[in-house]
Amino acid sequence: MRANVYVDGFNLYYGCLKGARHKWLDLDALSRRLLPQHEHIHRIRYFTAQIGRRTDDPQRHNRQQIYLRALRTIPHLEIHLGRFQQTTVRMPLAVPPVQGPRTVEVIKTEEKGSDVNLATYLVADAFRGDFDAALVITNDADLAEPIRLVCHELRLVVGIASPHPPHRRSGALRQATPTFFRQIRPSTLRACQFPDLIKDGQGLVQGPLMW
């Protein structure tokens, strides 16, 4: 059976990679670990957005570029980029003072497009007959309806791998009743790391020493 894997990059990062030691993650190895019954991983689609350069962490952008370069060494992986949108908005204070302003201006940064892109490719690939089974790595409730459609209307095998702890698993995704669930555990991440050095068409890619 041909299996496609759809990776919600930011949900994966904030669910189980932020603050962890296993960010040099080989998504092909992870896909095979999560789908041991599928010998052929036909396609991996990775959805993210490019991080801008920030004064509080000037190397953050560079680390992401190194990781994207490592991912591009996986021949059946495609990277789909959304975008970041930054706006200045006024929001209420959680504990407003007795006297003085009750709101404050904040800079709000939102990652846009990745969930829509993932949903679009999941449904389009299903209609094109691009896979026999799909695995969606996410805990985003916004993806419940496209998963339900592919699973129940098109009658294809669709699983969800949650990067978040079980007690934080999305109820909406459970109600979409996918074919199966997987839990991404620290031991799985530890077993699915890239080598320290990877060779691509430009030379050697080394995992960042500090994340």
C-alpha positions as CSV (number, residue, x, y, z in Angstrom):
1,M,0.0,0.0,0.0
2,R,1.2,3.5,-0.8
3,A,1.2,5.8,2.1
4,N,1.4,9.6,2.1
5,V,2.4,11.6,5.2
6,Y,1.2,15.1,5.8
7,V,3.2,17.0,8.5
8,D,1.9,20.1,10.2
9,G,5.3,21.5,10.9
10,F,4.5,24.1,13.6
11,N,2.1,21.8,15.4
12,L,4.8,19.2,15.5
13,Y,7.3,21.7,16.8
14,Y,5.2,23.2,19.5
15,G,3.7,19.8,20.4
16,C,6.8,17.8,21.1
17,L,10.0,19.5,19.8
18,K,10.2,22.9,21.5
19,G,12.4,22.6,24.5
20,A,13.4,19.1,23.6
21,R,16.7,17.7,22.4
22,H,15.4,15.9,19.3
23,K,14.9,18.7,16.8
24,W,17.2,17.2,14.1
25,L,14.3,15.0,13.1
26,D,14.4,12.8,10.1
27,L,10.8,12.8,8.9
28,D,11.3,9.8,6.6
29,A,12.5,7.7,9.6
30,L,9.6,9.1,11.7
31,S,7.1,8.2,9.0
32,R,8.4,4.6,8.8
33,R,8.3,4.3,12.6
34,L,4.7,5.5,12.8
35,L,3.6,3.3,9.9
36,P,5.5,0.0,10.4
37,Q,2.9,-1.9,8.3
38,H,3.5,0.2,5.2
39,E,6.7,-0.7,3.4
40,H,6.4,2.1,0.9
41,I,6.2,5.7,2.0
42,H,5.1,7.2,-1.3
43,R,5.2,10.9,-0.4
44,I,5.9,13.2,2.6
45,R,4.5,16.7,2.5
46,Y,5.9,19.1,5.1
47,F,4.0,22.3,5.8
48,T,5.6,25.3,7.5
49,A,6.5,29.0,7.1
50,Q,9.9,30.7,6.9
51,I,10.9,32.3,10.2
52,G,12.1,35.9,10.0
53,R,15.2,37.2,11.6
54,R,14.5,38.3,15.2
55,T,16.6,40.3,17.5
56,D,15.9,38.1,20.5
57,D,17.2,35.0,18.7
58,P,19.2,36.0,15.5
59,Q,20.2,32.4,14.8
60,R,16.7,31.1,14.7
61,H,16.2,31.8,11.0
62,N,19.6,30.1,10.1
63,R,18.7,27.0,12.1
64,Q,15.5,26.6,10.2
65,Q,17.3,27.0,6.9
66,I,19.7,24.3,7.8
67,Y,16.9,22.0,8.8
68,L,15.0,22.6,5.6
69,R,18.2,21.8,3.7
70,A,18.4,18.5,5.5
71,L,14.8,17.7,4.8
72,R,15.4,18.3,1.1
73,T,17.8,15.3,1.1
74,I,14.8,13.1,1.4
75,P,13.9,12.4,-2.2
76,H,10.1,11.9,-1.7
77,L,9.6,14.9,0.6
78,E,8.1,18.2,-0.6
79,I,8.2,21.4,1.5
80,H,5.2,23.7,1.3
81,L,5.7,27.2,2.6
82,G,3.0,29.4,4.2
83,R,3.8,32.8,5.5
84,F,4.0,34.8,8.7
85,Q,1.7,37.8,9.2
86,Q,2.6,40.4,11.8
87,T,0.2,43.0,13.0
88,T,-0.1,45.5,15.9
89,V,-3.4,45.0,17.8
90,R,-4.8,46.3,21.0
91,M,-5.8,43.7,23.6
92,P,-7.3,43.7,27.1
93,L,-5.0,43.1,30.1
94,A,-5.6,39.9,32.0
95,V,-5.4,41.8,35.3
96,P,-6.3,45.5,34.5
97,P,-5.3,48.1,37.0
98,V,-7.9,49.9,39.1
99,Q,-6.8,53.1,37.5
100,G,-5.1,53.5,34.1
101,P,-5.5,51.8,30.7
102,R,-7.2,48.5,30.6
103,T,-5.7,47.5,27.2
104,V,-2.2,47.4,25.7
105,E,-0.8,47.3,22.2
106,V,0.9,44.1,21.3
107,I,2.7,42.7,18.2
108,K,0.7,39.7,17.0
109,T,2.5,37.2,14.8
110,E,0.5,34.5,13.1
111,E,1.5,31.7,10.8
112,K,-0.8,31.7,7.9
113,G,-1.6,29.2,5.1
114,S,-0.1,26.0,6.4
115,D,-3.3,24.4,7.7
116,V,-5.2,25.4,4.5
117,N,-2.4,24.1,2.3
118,L,-2.3,20.8,4.2
119,A,-6.1,20.3,3.9
120,T,-6.0,21.2,0.2
121,Y,-3.2,18.7,-0.6
122,L,-4.7,15.9,1.5
123,V,-8.1,16.2,-0.3
124,A,-6.6,16.8,-3.7
125,D,-4.2,13.8,-3.4
126,A,-7.1,11.6,-2.2
127,F,-9.2,12.5,-5.3
128,R,-6.2,11.9,-7.5
129,G,-5.7,8.5,-6.1
130,D,-2.2,9.4,-4.9
131,F,-2.3,7.2,-1.9
132,D,-3.9,4.2,-0.4
133,A,-3.4,5.4,3.2
134,A,-2.6,8.8,4.7
135,L,-1.1,9.8,8.0
136,V,-1.6,13.4,9.2
137,I,0.8,14.6,11.9
138,T,-1.1,17.3,13.8
139,N,-3.3,18.2,16.7
140,D,-5.0,21.0,14.9
141,A,-8.8,20.9,15.2
142,D,-9.1,22.9,11.9
143,L,-8.1,19.8,10.0
144,A,-10.9,17.6,11.4
145,E,-13.3,18.2,8.5
146,P,-10.9,17.4,5.6
147,I,-9.8,14.3,7.5
148,R,-13.4,13.2,8.0
149,L,-14.2,13.8,4.3
150,V,-11.3,11.7,3.0
151,C,-11.9,9.0,5.6
152,H,-15.7,8.7,5.4
153,E,-16.7,10.2,2.1
154,L,-13.9,8.8,0.0
155,R,-13.5,5.7,2.2
156,L,-9.7,5.9,2.4
157,V,-7.5,4.9,5.3
158,V,-6.5,8.1,7.2
159,G,-4.6,8.1,10.5
160,I,-3.6,10.9,12.9
161,A,-0.3,11.1,14.8
162,S,-0.5,13.5,17.6
163,P,2.6,15.4,18.7
164,H,0.8,16.7,21.8
165,P,0.3,14.7,25.1
166,P,-2.8,12.5,25.2
167,H,-4.6,14.8,27.7
168,R,-4.3,17.7,25.1
169,R,-5.5,15.6,22.1
170,S,-8.1,17.5,20.1
171,G,-11.7,16.5,20.7
172,A,-12.6,17.6,17.2
173,L,-10.0,15.3,15.6
174,R,-11.4,12.4,17.7
175,Q,-14.9,13.2,16.4
176,A,-13.6,13.1,12.9
177,T,-13.2,9.3,13.6
178,P,-10.0,8.6,11.6
179,T,-9.1,5.0,10.9
180,F,-6.3,5.0,13.6
181,F,-4.4,7.2,16.1
182,R,-0.7,7.2,16.9
183,Q,1.0,9.0,19.7
184,I,4.5,10.6,19.0
185,R,6.6,9.7,22.0
186,P,10.0,11.0,23.1
187,S,11.6,7.6,22.5
188,T,10.3,7.7,18.9
189,L,11.8,11.1,18.3
190,R,15.1,10.0,19.8
191,A,15.2,7.0,17.4
192,C,14.5,9.1,14.3
193,Q,17.3,11.7,14.2
194,F,19.4,12.6,11.1
195,P,23.1,11.8,11.3
196,D,25.2,14.7,12.5
197,L,26.5,15.2,9.0
198,I,24.4,14.9,5.8
199,K,25.6,15.2,2.3
200,D,23.6,17.1,-0.3
201,G,24.3,18.6,-3.7
202,Q,26.0,21.6,-2.1
203,G,28.3,19.7,0.3
204,L,27.8,18.7,3.9
205,V,25.0,19.8,6.1
206,Q,25.7,19.7,9.9
207,G,23.0,19.8,12.5
208,P,23.1,23.0,14.6
209,L,25.2,22.5,17.8
210,M,22.8,24.8,19.7
211,W,19.0,24.9,19.2
